[in-house]
Amino acid sequence: MVELLSRKGAQTALATTDLVKADECIVVVDDSPEVVLLLSHYLAKLGLTVLQAGTTRELYILLETRKIALILLDIGLPDRDGSEILEDLVNNYQDLGIIMVTGSFDLQTALDCLRRGADDYLTKPVTMDQFTHTVQTTLKKRRLAIDNRTFQQELEATNTRMQFLHQLNQKMNSAYLGTVELNGILQAILVGITSDEGLRFNRAFLALFNETGETLQGRIAIGPSNREDAGRVWLSIKERNLHLTDIIAHLRSDYQEGDFEVNRIVQSLQIPETDSSHILIKAASKRKSILVLGGKDGEEPVSRQLLDILGEDTFVVVPLYSPSRSLGVIVVDNFITGKPITADDINSLEIFASQASLAIEHSHLYEDMLQKIDELEIVSQELEHSKDLLVEAEKYSAIGHMSAQLAHAIRNPITSIGGTARLLARKSHDPYTINFLNIITKEAEKIETTLEDLFNFVQDNTLVLTTQHVNALLRRCVIAFYPMMKKANVHYDIILPEDDPVVQIDADRIKLALIHLIRNAIEAMPNGGNLKVQASKKDDTLHISIADTGIGISPTALPHVADPFFTTKVYGTGMGLTLVQQILSLHRGSLQLRPHADCGTIATISLPLGISTLPES
């Protein structure tokens, strides 16, 4: 029995000590040394720290100097009635547990004590079990009351914080919707972080990854450089009664002149994406906020260079990201006030950053959309121009070559007729016959002259030379087929030299040649494929290759593809490559067609890079 009670007591003692903090004590207030000794012994067995007071004065001294969790208060004290003390304790010490102790049981007295705020009531003498149960119950009740009040305060604080963030998000939404320009959005983000109506940080720095995602670059910052600047800025805002929306609407007004220093700081940040140990890259890649305290991330020291740049060793780094990519980071600190950065501050900043990330991504999408619209306008213009140019060139080429062949076919018999008539006229002596032969000779000469003029017309070799940038010309030619490539599921790649070559060419004719070759390449890929257009320089020659992954050209057809009227297509005149060769010949260039290593065809144009490509007379 004793052993069982001992074990029960050990378990009870463990549970009881969990109900009070290590620095909290229990006070026994009684003028009887025997009672004080007994109750103190019971409490000690429960593992509790016990203090003793024989008078009211001693009790109040302990209340002022020690942390008291529970008082066992005798009703009949020599210097003051316990009931009066109870009322004072209940009114002034709300976290105090009170058990009234008396030598005689009086139900009315017990009820009166409970009504006045006592937690329980004990009658002397007390047993260990009864005492233990009462003490534990009172301490549990006290702990629940304290926890409940703490949770209530936290709940109210959280609710207040959420209302604040909701109002801030509404204001920021209005700011974000008011502009789609990236710099305007970035400035609005930093104002929201540092303003008095916002998150109230002293300084904020924002860095974004570049277009390739290879480098994290400092973009913009806001905040004072010293206490004097901070006081001037805050006083100016207060005097002018500026609210968050006013500050965002006047981002470039005079109260932001002090931001020059912090912008100099942020623009010095250039961190390669491969530097995974850097605190900013780590936060961005892991998409996790990092609090730096005293220059350390936990136990790991932060880059000395970054600390020197910021001039501060305590700050928080919050990532900015969209579902598809990391956008950058926000770095904030309390450089001026030195106010500690709490978990609530970080949580609010993360909520704010998620909304800011959406605004930044929206701005990127808007810029991409504008770029696509510009490209589509260029495509539309180029397509319209190229369509008319191509149709007219095809017609002109077909008519020209037909006329040339007809001129050649007719000129031979006419020359024979004229020559024979002249020969007969010299041998004949009959004036009547000679007269008819002379008529034949003159008319044959007229026909020969007409045919010569026609031949010269269709063989027009006049070039209108202008200086052209090769890269821009190739981009325009390829983008003119954007709708056609998209419909045919053809992906294109343009590889251009960094030093944009400049040539003197007849732009319309060279463009026509390129359009013929690009269109042929796309039409050779009816089930989709890859089109690769590449320009390069070697010595004094410009090489432009157009490679496709299409059906290719058979070895038997390859030698004849440039012949007039030769085609392997169901439709077409078969004059396209003939025209291309003529245009390149006029520019002292050449065309080479060869099979691709895997599949398809590679067409290579070679043009001289001299001052003039006009052929010599």
Secondary structure as the mmCIF struct_conf table of DSSP 4:
data_model
#
loop_
_struct_conf.conf_type_id
_struct_conf.id
_struct_conf.beg_label_comp_id
_struct_conf.beg_label_asym_id
_struct_conf.beg_label_seq_id
_struct_conf.end_label_comp_id
_struct_conf.end_label_asym_id
_struct_conf.end_label_seq_id
HELX_RH_AL_P HELX_RH_AL_P1 VAL A 2 THR A 17
TURN_TY1_P TURN_TY1_P1 ASP A 18 LEU A 19
BEND BEND1 VAL A 20 VAL A 20
TURN_TY1_P TURN_TY1_P2 ALA A 22 ASP A 23
STRN STRN1 GLU A 24 VAL A 29
BEND BEND2 ASP A 31 ASP A 31
HELX_RH_AL_P HELX_RH_AL_P2 PRO A 33 LYS A 45
TURN_TY1_P TURN_TY1_P3 LEU A 46 GLY A 47
STRN STRN2 VAL A 50 ALA A 53
BEND BEND3 GLY A 54 THR A 55
HELX_RH_AL_P HELX_RH_AL_P3 THR A 56 THR A 65
BEND BEND4 ARG A 66 ARG A 66
STRN STRN3 LYS A 67 ASP A 74
BEND BEND5 ILE A 75 ILE A 75
STRN STRN4 GLY A 76 GLY A 76
BEND BEND6 PRO A 78 ARG A 80
STRN STRN5 ASP A 81 ASP A 81
HELX_RH_AL_P HELX_RH_AL_P4 GLY A 82 ASN A 92
TURN_TY1_P TURN_TY1_P4 GLN A 94 ASP A 95
STRN STRN6 GLY A 97 THR A 102
BEND BEND7 GLY A 103 SER A 104
HELX_RH_AL_P HELX_RH_AL_P5 LEU A 107 ARG A 116
TURN_TY1_P TURN_TY1_P5 GLY A 117 GLY A 117
BEND BEND8 ASP A 119 ASP A 119
STRN STRN7 ASP A 120 THR A 123
BEND BEND9 LYS A 124 PRO A 125
HELX_RH_AL_P HELX_RH_AL_P6 MET A 128 LEU A 177
TURN_TY1_P TURN_TY1_P6 GLY A 178 GLY A 178
HELX_RH_AL_P HELX_RH_AL_P7 LEU A 182 THR A 194
BEND BEND10 SER A 195 SER A 195
TURN_TY1_P TURN_TY1_P7 ASP A 196 LEU A 199
BEND BEND11 ASN A 202 ASN A 202
STRN STRN8 ARG A 203 PHE A 209
TURN_TY1_P TURN_TY1_P8 GLU A 211 THR A 212
BEND BEND12 GLY A 213 GLU A 214
STRN STRN9 THR A 215 ILE A 222
BEND BEND13 GLY A 223 GLY A 223
BEND BEND14 SER A 225 ASN A 226
HELX_RH_AL_P HELX_RH_AL_P8 ARG A 227 GLU A 239
TURN_TY1_P TURN_TY1_P9 ARG A 240 ASN A 241
HELX_RH_AL_P HELX_RH_AL_P9 LEU A 244 ALA A 249
TURN_TY1_P TURN_TY1_P10 HIS A 250 ARG A 252
BEND BEND15 SER A 253 SER A 253
HELX_RH_3T_P HELX_RH_3T_P1 ASP A 254 ASP A 259
HELX_RH_AL_P HELX_RH_AL_P10 PHE A 260 GLN A 267
TURN_TY1_P TURN_TY1_P11 SER A 268 SER A 268
STRN STRN10 GLN A 270 PRO A 272
TURN_TY1_P TURN_TY1_P12 GLU A 273 THR A 274
TURN_TY1_P TURN_TY1_P13 SER A 276 SER A 277
BEND BEND16 HIS A 278 HIS A 278
HELX_RH_AL_P HELX_RH_AL_P11 ILE A 279 LYS A 286
TURN_TY1_P TURN_TY1_P14 ARG A 287 ARG A 287
STRN STRN11 ILE A 290 VAL A 292
STRN STRN12 LEU A 293 LEU A 293
TURN_TY1_P TURN_TY1_P15 GLY A 294 GLY A 295
STRN STRN13 LYS A 296 ASP A 297
TURN_TY1_P TURN_TY1_P16 GLY A 298 GLU A 299
STRN STRN14 GLU A 300 PRO A 301
HELX_LH_PP_P HELX_LH_PP_P1 VAL A 302 SER A 303
HELX_RH_AL_P HELX_RH_AL_P12 ARG A 304 LEU A 310
TURN_TY1_P TURN_TY1_P17 GLY A 311 GLY A 311
BEND BEND17 ASP A 313 ASP A 313
STRN STRN15 PHE A 315 TYR A 321
BEND BEND18 PRO A 323 ARG A 325
STRN STRN16 SER A 326 ASP A 333
TURN_TY1_P TURN_TY1_P18 PHE A 335 THR A 337
HELX_RH_AL_P HELX_RH_AL_P13 ALA A 343 LYS A 427
HELX_RH_AL_P HELX_RH_AL_P14 PRO A 431 VAL A 458
TURN_TY1_P TURN_TY1_P19 GLN A 459 GLN A 459
STRN STRN17 THR A 466 HIS A 469
HELX_RH_AL_P HELX_RH_AL_P15 VAL A 470 ILE A 479
TURN_TY1_P TURN_TY1_P20 ALA A 480 PHE A 481
HELX_RH_AL_P HELX_RH_AL_P16 TYR A 482 ALA A 488
TURN_TY1_P TURN_TY1_P21 ASN A 489 ASN A 489
STRN STRN18 VAL A 490 ILE A 495
BEND BEND19 GLU A 498 ASP A 499
STRN STRN19 VAL A 502 ILE A 505
HELX_RH_AL_P HELX_RH_AL_P17 ALA A 507 GLU A 523
TURN_TY1_P TURN_TY1_P22 ALA A 524 ALA A 524
TURN_TY1_P TURN_TY1_P23 PRO A 526 ASN A 527
STRN STRN20 GLY A 529 LYS A 538
TURN_TY1_P TURN_TY1_P24 ASP A 539 ASP A 540
STRN STRN21 THR A 541 ALA A 547
BEND BEND20 GLY A 550 ILE A 551
TURN_TY1_P TURN_TY1_P25 PRO A 555 ALA A 557
HELX_RH_3T_P HELX_RH_3T_P2 LEU A 558 HIS A 560
TURN_TY1_P TURN_TY1_P26 VAL A 561 ALA A 562
BEND BEND21 ASP A 563 ASP A 563
TURN_TY1_P TURN_TY1_P27 PRO A 564 PHE A 565
BEND BEND22 LYS A 569 GLY A 572
BEND BEND23 GLY A 574 GLY A 574
HELX_RH_AL_P HELX_RH_AL_P18 GLY A 576 LEU A 586
TURN_TY1_P TURN_TY1_P28 HIS A 587 ARG A 588
STRN STRN22 SER A 590 PRO A 595
BEND BEND24 ALA A 597 GLY A 600
STRN STRN23 THR A 601 PRO A 608
BEND BEND25 GLY A 610 ILE A 611
HELX_LH_PP_P HELX_LH_PP_P2 LEU A 614 GLU A 616
#
